């Protein structure tokens, strides 16, 4: 997904799932499933509902994304 066509957006964690997966609510009201790459697992381990995650999405599938960074509340 890294490249010029990637869309970067910030979402709020609504639910934390197993294995580095999160449900995020985007500013436009949509909910997506975001996964965490291995290099960021330690950073997002303490992510709780209400935290903000920056995700990168492809324009081909806007229902999924990859976590880029975390911002604690």
C-alpha positions in Angstrom: 0.0 0.0 0.0 2.9 2.4 0.4 2.9 4.7 -2.5 1.3 7.7 -4.1 -2.2 6.1 -4.3 -2.5 5.4 -0.5 -5.0 7.4 1.5 -4.0 8.4 5.0 -6.7 9.2 7.6 -7.0 9.3 11.4 -9.7 7.3 13.1 -10.8 6.7 16.7 -10.6 3.1 18.2 -14.1 1.8 18.9 -13.2 -1.8 19.6 -9.9 -3.7 20.1 -9.8 -7.2 18.7 -7.2 -9.9 19.0 -3.9 -10.0 17.2 -3.4 -6.3 16.6 -6.8 -5.7 14.9 -9.0 -2.7 15.6 -12.4 -1.3 14.6 -12.0 2.4 13.9 -14.5 5.1 13.3 -13.5 7.5 10.7 -14.4 11.2 10.6 -16.9 10.6 7.8 -18.8 8.1 10.0 -17.6 4.9 8.4 -16.2 2.0 10.4 -13.2 0.1 9.1 -11.0 -2.8 10.2 -7.4 -1.9 10.8 -4.5 -4.3 11.2 -1.1 -3.5 12.8 2.2 -4.3 11.1 4.7 -6.3 13.2 7.0 -3.3 13.7 4.3 -1.4 15.5 2.8 -4.1 17.7 4.6 -2.9 20.8 3.4 0.7 20.3 -0.3 -0.2 19.8 -0.4 -2.9 22.5 -1.8 -0.4 25.0 -4.3 1.2 22.6 -7.8 1.4 24.1 -11.1 2.6 22.8 -11.0 6.4 22.3 -7.3 6.5 21.2 -6.6 7.9 17.7 -4.8 5.8 15.1 -3.5 7.0 11.8 -4.2 4.4 9.1 -3.2 4.0 5.5 -5.9 2.7 3.1 -5.9 1.8 -0.5 -8.5 3.4 -2.8 -9.5 -0.1 -4.0 -10.8 -1.3 -0.6 -12.0 1.4 1.7 -13.1 -1.0 4.4 -9.7 -2.0 5.6 -6.5 -0.2 6.6 -3.0 -0.5 8.0 -2.0 1.3 11.2 0.8 3.9 10.7 0.9 5.6 14.1 -0.9 6.0 17.4 -1.9 9.1 19.4 -3.0 8.4 23.0 -5.9 10.4 24.5 
